[in-house]
């Protein structure tokens, strides 16, 4: 048996360590409530309704508030009789205009179309997803992503001429009702937000065929955002991800009264895209 002082030291060290873990991992949920999950998102969306968005981009070295339109998006949430919910989106943008203020400004001028669906079952779990990228008006796809549940993981297959290494399938762990979203499809609503909430999400990018682990935190409340003819108080959500080229950050603004998403940033390699909901 160790000496009494050593035993006391071990006990104190254990107590301090346990307290630190409690403060870091348990108290946030007790104080501000659990973070939203995919079931909450599915239940909060307005059924059988569509929303329109404007795609904006700024000059990487210019005024951050000076944005120009490069495309548009339509999102819709549809419900089925068995409790399933489908999130669908169609995004079209001018690839040349998107890259106009970057070193690749002379590359291409085609309009790209990205169509995506994400299905959630009655229990709030992801049941499948699909994204397709093509030149607007063409029948052939440049990239197709298809995903489905396999036990406790999600398997995603990527194929198409945009992929350097050809068709590939990759898997990542999936927790019950875990957050999964499409980078090019903004969420309709994020309910039950409180400052201090943190969660992990998987974000699928139809432009790269990659799945990123994203750490999200609600950092501020009552951040005023101009929308329509008024200033709207919002929650500010900050997302962080490791892209392999350093950490990328993106922000989402959700209306404080009901979690309606008004703006969402999408970090790309050379620019940050802003999706802004039309009033």
C-alpha positions, -999 to +999 in steps of 0.1 A: +000+000+000+015+035-009+022+060+019-007+080+031+005+113+015+010+095-019-026+081-016-039+115-008-020+130-038-035+104-061-070+111-048-066+148-053-052+143-088-082+120-097-107+145-083-092+174-103-091+153-135-127+141-130-139+177-124-122+189-156-139+162-176-172+170-160-169+207-168-157+199-204-180+171-214-211+170-191-219+204-178-224+221-212-253+197-220-268+201-185-266+239-185-276+247-221-293+215-232-282+188-257-272+199-292-297+194-321-295+161-340-308+149-373-342+140-359-346+175-346-337+189-379-361+166-398-390+175-374-383+212-375-384+217-413-415+232-430-431+203-448-437+203-486-423+238-489-394+252-509-370+280-502-348+300-526-312+311-520-287+334-536-251+322-540-226+350-532-189+353-533-164+380-524-130+391-534-105+371-514-083+403-508-111+429-509-138+441-486-154+411-469-188+428-471-186+433-509-203+402-523-215+394-558-240+369-570-227+338-589-257+315-587-289+304-570-303+274-551-336+259-543-342+237-513-372+217-503-384+194-475-409+167-483-426+143-459-439+108-466-466+088-449-442+065-431-425+093-412-396+096-436-384+131-446-364+140-477-343+171-480-337+180-516-317+208-533-308+221-567-279+245-570-267+262-602-237+285-604-213+301-629-179+284-623-161+312-641-177+339-620-170+319-589-133+319-596-131+354-612-110+370-584-087+340-579-056+326-598-079+303-617-101+332-630-095+322-667-106+286-661-139+277-677-171+295-679-197+267-677-226+268-654-226+238-630-257+221-616-256+202-583-287+182-573-288+164-540-312+144-518-308+133-482-333+109-467-341+106-430-362+077-416-390+079-391-366+075-361-344+104-372-315+084-387-300+089-421-312+063-445-295+074-477-280+103-497-272+111-533-255+141-550-248+146-587-228+173-604-231+181-641-227+209-666-261+226-668-280+211-697-258+180-701-271+145-694-237+131-684-226+135-648-192+148-637-195+133-602-220+111-584-220+104-547-243+077-532-244+068-496-263+043-473-262+029-438-242-003-432-246-014-396-230+014-375-213+032-405-222+050-436-207+038-469-203+064-497-194+056-532-180+083-555-177+079-592-173+101-623-147+118-645-140+145-619-123+119-597-086+115-605-084+080-591-117+067-604-145+051-585-140+046-548-160+037-517-152+049-482-169+045-448-172+065-416-188+057-382-224+068-377-240+074-343-278+073-339-294+104-353-259+119-360-257+151-381-249+146-417-253+173-443-245+184-478-220+213-481-239+228-510-274+224-494-281+247-465-302+234-436-337+248-434-339+252-396-317+243-366-340+242-336-333+245-299-301+265-301-283+279-271-249+296-268-223+271-257-237+241-275-212+220-294-215+190-317-198+171-344-212+168-379-202+150-411-203+173-442-204+157-477-190+178-505-204+171-539-177+192-555-148+172-542-163+138-533-149+142-497-165+138-463-152+162-437-155+160-399-168+194-388-169+207-352-197+231-346-202+256-317-229+281-310-208+311-301-232+342-300-268+352-297-285+383-310-261+389-339-280+413-361-283+403-397-300+424-425-327+403-441-353+418-463-362+452-450-352+446-414-324+436-390-330+401-376-314+387-344-297+354-350-276+328-334-240+326-348-227+290-354-190+286-361-178+254-379-142+242-379-127+215-401-093+202-410-091+201-448-055+188-451-044+223-460-050+238-426-081+246-406-111+260-424-138+280-407-174+287-417-203+306-402-240+300-401-266+325-390-299+311-377-329+333-367-330+334-329-368+330-327-371+297-345-337+286-358-345+294-395-312+295-413-307+328-431-271+326-442-245+298-444-209+299-455-193+272-476-154+273-476-139+262-509-102+259-517-098+295-530-130+313-520-157+312-494-192+308-508-221+325-491-257+310-494-283+336-484-320+328-481-343+350-501-371+366-480 
